[in-house]
Amino acid sequence: MAKSKYHLHLKGYVGGYDFDSDYVDYVLNRNPDTEVHVLIDSLGGSLATALSIVAAFRNHGNVHVHFVGMNASAATIASLGAKHVTIDSSAMYLVHKCSMEFFRWASANSDKLADIIKEAKQMKSDLEKMDANVAQMYADKCNKSQDELLALMKKGGWLTAQEALEWGFVDEITHYDEDAAPIITDSIAADMASSGIPVPAQLASQVQPTPLLSRFIEALTNLFKSNSNSQSDMNPNNQQQEQQQQQQAPGASAQQETTTQESTQQSAEERITALEQAHREALAAKDTVIASLQAQIAELKKAPGDSTSHVVEDEKKENKMSERSSAEDYCDTFNRAKALFDSIG
């Protein structure tokens, strides 16, 4: 199938301008008596939009969805109303449990905490219902039980095209010449990490950090890599290889052990130093912003006129919001980077 024959190209965020349910309805309504070919390449997004597209595809009755690249979450749900679903041999497929944004940045007394807990319990109940609904939709497509699909959604993890076919998510694997292999960019990797979507191990080497975060992420990489090394030491195959090497060169084992310990200690100190430096730079940037805002407030206090007081109060509010935003940005960057490298490891 040539690209020119696709009636719809749905890419990017499900619910965004390039994956919009209104446009899907528009194209389907213009082609009521013909097979509509849809290309999907998306990491997901809004469940509400995905469910609307499912209904639109099902009501049309003759939609062919073709997956390329990396497809996850709401993007996979959107295809469930199609009559026929294909996937390129190099594409990947992921299903996972539903999620909602939940964040609190404030001190709270016992009453406030009770309200937050109540809200969290309601969100949990809503998410469990969404998971059950989506799992049943997947199960109907795959001819499997709802419990099997819930277990897969809880486990997560990327499926190859062959695995997606074996599960029953797709009907056919294709080898179209124009279908490109999936590529991971730094922005995509960051979005995946923030949404709890792991980066496939075979594509992790393609991720490049942004210039502003490169030093910070490099420090985190070195720090978290030590955890991966510790886990790899527990691999029986690795232990067997080490035993064989020791048997082949028994005289050198003690010297190698000493060298390894010294190297490990030195690399650990270097990682800690790099992480501390990145932390200091982030705090320095925050202090610079605060100092700049304080200077602006001082100038406003000197200005004449009866409106000075409320201007100063507005600036104080903005100053507090800026401090909070800066701290949130730092924490968010740290958490996203950690999640990214935990998933890579």
N, C-alpha and C positions, 0 to 999 in steps of 0.2 A: 504494500500500500504506500503510495507516495504521500508526502506531506500535504500536497495541495488538495488531497481528498478529505482531509480532516475538516469537519464542520466547526468543531470547537477545539481550542487549545486551552486547557485549564492548568495553570501553573501558579506557583507561589502560594500565598496564604489563602486557605479556604475561607471565603467570606470577604476577601479583598477584591480590588477592582478587576484582577485577572482571573478570579475564580468565584464569580458572582452568580447567584441563583437566578436573578432577574434576567441576566443575559442568556443563561441556559434556557430559561423559558422562552425567550425571544427567538432563539435559533430553532428550538424544537417546534415552536408554532409555525415557523416559516417552512418547515420540512415535515409536514404531518404524514405524508404517504411514502416516505423514503427512509432507508436505513441511515441513521445519523452516526457518523464516526467521530469519536471523542478521544483526544490525546490528553492524558493526565500525567503530570510530573510535579509532585507537591509533597511537602513534609507535614501537611495537615493544617488544622486551624479550628474554625468554629463548627461544633457539632450541629448546631441549629441549621446552618447553611447546608451542611452535608446531608442532613435528613430531608431538607427541601429538595435537593437535587436528586436524591434517591426516589422520592415520589414523582418528580418530573420525568425521570428516565422510565420509571415503571408505567406511568400513565401514557407515555408515548408508545411504548411497547416494542420499539425496534431500534435500540441503541447499542452500538458496539464501542466499548471502552478499551483503549490500549494504554498500558502503563510503560513508561520509560523512566530512567533515572532512579531516584530514591523516593519511595512513596510510603507514607505513614499516616496513622491516626485518621483524621476526618477525610483525607484524600482516598483512603481505601474504603471507608464507609460509603462515600459518594458513588462508588461503582456498583453498589449492591442492587440498584434498580435496573441495571443494564441487562439486556438479553444475552449478550456475549461479551466475555472479558478475556483479553489477551495481554501478555506481558513479554517485553523484549528479553532475550536471553541474558543480557548483562544488567538488567534492572533488579531492584531489591524492594522488599515488601515488609512492613512492620505493623503489628497491631498491639495496642496497649490499653490499660485502663484509663478511664476518663479522669480529667483533673480540672480544678478551678484555682484561680489565683486567691491566695489567702496570706495577708501580710499585716502585721501590727508593729508600729514603731512608736511606743509610748509606755509610760509607767501606768500601772493600773492597781486600784484597790481590789478588795475581794468581790465587791459588787460588779465592778467592770470586768473582772476576770470571769465571773459567772456568766455575764452576757456574752463574752467571747466564746466560752465553752459551749454555751447553748447554740450560738451561731455555727460553731464548728461541727457540732453534732448534726445540725440540720443539713449542712453541706455534705457531711459524710453520708447521710441517708439519701440525699438527692443523687450523689455520685454512684451509690450502690444501685439505685434504680436505673440510672443511665447505663452503667456497666451491664446490667442484666438485659436491658433492651438491645444494646449493641451486640452483646454475645449471642442473643437469639437470632438477630439478623445475620450474623456471620454463620451461625449454625445452620440456618435454612439454606444458605448458599453452599456450604461445605458438606451438607448432609451428615452432620455430626451433632453430638449433644451440646446443650448449652454449657454444661459443666466443663466439657473439654475445651470449649472456646474461652470460658472464663479463666481456666488454668493457663492457657496460652497468653491471654491478655495480661495476666498477673506476672507471668514470667518475662514477657517482652522479648526483645532480641530480634535482630534482622533475619529475614528469610531470603534465601536465594530464589531465583525464578523457579527452579525445579522444586524447591520446598513449598513455595506458594501453590504450585500446581498439585503437589501431592496432598496438601491440606484441602484443596478444593476452592481456594480463593479465586483462582483464575481457571479458564477453560483450555488455554492453549499457550505454548511458548513459541514466539516468533523470532525470526532472524532478519529483520528488515535492515537494509543497508544504511538507511538514513538515521537509525537509532544510535545515539551516542552513549558511551558508558557513563555512569554517574560520576560526578565530580564534587568534592567537598571544598567549600571556601570557608574562610575564617568566620564570616557572618553567619553562614549556615550552621557551622559547628557550634557557635555561641547560642543560636536559637535552639538548636537541638538539646544542648546541655541545660538551658533554662527550662525546657519543657520535659526534661527527664528522658529524652530520646538518646540512646547510645550511638556513638559513632562507630560504624563497622570497622573491625580491626584491619581489614584489607585495604581500607581507604584512609585510615588515620594518618598515614605518612603524607597525604596531600594537604593536610590542614596547615595553613601558614598564619601565625599571629599577626595582629595589626601592629604597626610601628610603635604606637603609644603604649601598648601593653606587652611588647615583646620581652623586655627585661623582666617584668613581673612574672609573666607566664613561664619564662625560661627557668626562673628560680623555683616556681611551683613544680615544674616538670621534674627538675632534679630532686626536689624534696619527695614528691610522691613516687618517683621511680624506685626509691629505696624500698617502698612497700612491695612493689612488683617483684623486685629482686628477692625479697624475703620469701614471698610465696613461691617463686620458681625454685628456691632451694628445697622446698618440700616435695617437689615432683620426683617420684621414684626413678624416672628415666634419668633425670639430672644426677641423682645420687649414684646410680649405677655407673654413669659415665665418669664421675669423679673417682669412684673406687677403682675403675679400670685404669685411669690415669695414674693413681697412686701406686697400683701394682706395677705399672710399667716403669715408674721412676720413684722408688721408695726413698732414695737418698735426698731427693729434692723437695719432698712434701713439707718438711718442717720449714724450710726456707720460703717456700711458696705461701705457706700459711701466714708467716710473719709479714711478708710483703703485702699480702692481701689485707691483713688487719691494719697496717700502716696506711695503705691506700684508701681503705674504707673510712678510717678516722679523718684523713685529710679531706676526702670528698664530702664528708658530712659537715665538716667545719666550713668548707667553701659554700655548700648549699645554705647553711644557716646564715652566713655572712651576706650572701646574695639576697636572701629573703628579707633580712633585716634592712638592707639598703633599699629594697623596693618599698618596704613599709615606711621608712623614713621619707622617701621621696613623695609618697602619697600624702603623708601627714603635712609635709612642707607645702604641697600644692593647696591643701585645705587651709593652712594658716595664711597663705598668700591671699586667698579669696576673702577670708574673714578680715584680714588687715585692710584690704581695699574697701570693703563695705564699711568698716569702722571709720576710715578716713572720710568717706562720703557723708556719714552721719555727722562727724565733727564739723564739716564744712556747712552742712545744712543748719546746724545749731548756731553758727555765726551769722547766718543770713538774716536780714531784717524782715519785718512783716509779721502780722498776727497769725499767719498760716503755718509758721515754722513748726509749731508743736505737733500738729497732726501729720506733717510730712515726716518728721523724725520718727513718730510712732509707726508710720507705714514702713519706713526704712528698717526699723528694728524688727518688724514682723518679717520683712523680706530677708533680713540678715539671719534670723533664726531658721527660716525655711531653707536658705542657702546652706547653712551649716548642716541641717538635717539631710538635704539632698546630697551634699558632698559625702557625708558619712554613708548614706544609703548606696550611693554609686560605688564607694570603695568596697562595702560588704558584698554588694551584688557582683562586682567584678571578681572578688575572691571566690565566692561560692560557685559562680559559673565556671571559672577556671578549674577549681577543684573537681567539680562534677565532670567536666570534660576529660580531665586526665585520669580520674578514677575509671571512667568508662573505657578509655583507651587501654589502660593497663589490664 
